Amino acid sequence: MPETGEESEMINGDHPPTSDTDTFSPTADTFQNESPVGMTLERIIDLTGEFCHLNELVVSVIDSRGGYTTPGAYLETVQPLLDRLELEIRLRYRSGMNTHEIKQIVSEWIDRECGHPRI
């Protein structure tokens, strides 16, 4: 099938996973078939198994700001955090990365933010 538009930005699915530690898909590494450009941040977090780790950061940031009282206050606190994570992934992602490598990007960023939340 010819690649067009958004599909041309996705990774060619012909490459096998490059790490034995990739356990997120029994048959193939998702990031070998689909790049983060074609995915939502939610999907990336789900595929990398980093939801609980990210949630720890979100709770820490909310607690450090005294909690929140409305959904709007929650979004004002959390959205900039998620935007920065998305930017980090976009900046560090390289074609051909596997799930383990994407997980490493996400995990390292969360660890850095846990030490120095900027919100």
C-alpha positions in Angstrom: 0.0 0.0 0.0 1.5 3.4 -0.9 2.3 5.8 1.9 0.5 9.1 1.9 0.0 12.0 4.3 0.1 10.9 7.9 1.0 7.3 6.9 4.3 8.5 5.4 5.3 9.7 8.9 4.8 6.3 10.4 7.5 3.7 10.8 7.8 0.9 8.3 6.4 -2.3 9.9 9.1 -4.5 8.2 11.6 -4.1 11.0 11.7 -6.7 13.9 11.8 -5.4 17.5 15.3 -4.6 18.5 15.1 -5.5 22.1 14.3 -8.8 23.9 12.7 -6.8 26.8 9.8 -5.6 24.7 6.8 -7.4 26.2 4.0 -5.1 25.3 2.9 -7.0 22.2 3.1 -10.8 21.8 3.7 -10.6 18.0 5.3 -7.3 17.2 6.5 -4.0 18.6 3.7 -1.4 18.2 6.2 1.4 17.6 7.7 -0.5 14.7 4.4 -0.3 13.0 3.2 3.1 14.2 5.1 6.2 15.2 4.2 8.5 18.0 3.3 11.1 15.4 0.3 9.0 14.6 -0.6 8.3 18.2 -2.2 10.2 21.1 -0.2 10.7 24.3 -2.7 8.5 26.1 -2.0 5.6 23.7 1.8 6.0 24.1 1.4 6.0 27.9 -0.8 2.9 27.7 1.5 1.0 25.4 4.6 1.8 27.4 3.0 0.9 30.7 3.9 4.2 32.3 0.4 5.2 33.5 1.0 4.6 37.2 4.4 6.3 37.0 2.9 9.3 35.4 0.0 9.3 37.8 2.5 9.5 40.7 3.9 12.7 39.2 0.4 14.2 38.6 -0.6 13.5 42.2 2.7 14.9 43.5 2.2 18.1 41.5 -1.4 18.5 42.5 -0.5 17.9 46.2 2.3 20.4 46.0 -0.2 23.0 44.8 -2.6 22.3 47.6 -4.9 20.1 45.7 -7.6 21.3 43.4 -11.2 22.3 43.8 -12.7 22.3 40.3 -12.1 20.3 37.1 -10.8 23.6 35.6 -8.2 23.9 38.3 -7.2 20.3 37.7 -6.7 20.9 34.0 -4.8 24.1 34.6 -2.3 22.1 36.7 -2.1 18.9 34.7 -2.3 20.1 31.0 1.0 21.9 31.0 2.6 18.8 32.5 1.2 16.6 29.7 2.1 19.1 27.1 5.8 19.0 28.2 5.8 15.2 28.2 4.4 15.2 24.6 7.1 17.7 23.6 9.8 15.6 25.1 8.6 12.5 23.2 8.5 14.5 19.9 12.0 15.9 20.4 13.6 12.6 21.4 11.7 10.2 19.2 13.7 8.8 16.3 12.4 6.6 13.5 12.8 2.9 14.3 12.6 3.2 18.1 11.0 0.3 19.8 8.5 0.3 22.7 11.3 -0.2 25.3 13.1 2.9 23.9 9.9 5.0 24.0 9.2 3.8 27.5 12.7 4.9 28.5 12.1 8.4 27.1 8.8 8.7 29.1 10.2 7.1 32.3 13.3 9.3 32.3 11.2 12.5 31.8 8.8 11.5 34.6 11.7 10.8 36.9 13.3 14.2 36.1 10.0 16.0 36.7 9.4 14.2 40.0 12.7 15.7 41.2 11.9 19.2 39.9 8.3 19.8 39.0 8.0 23.2 37.3 4.2 23.7 37.6 
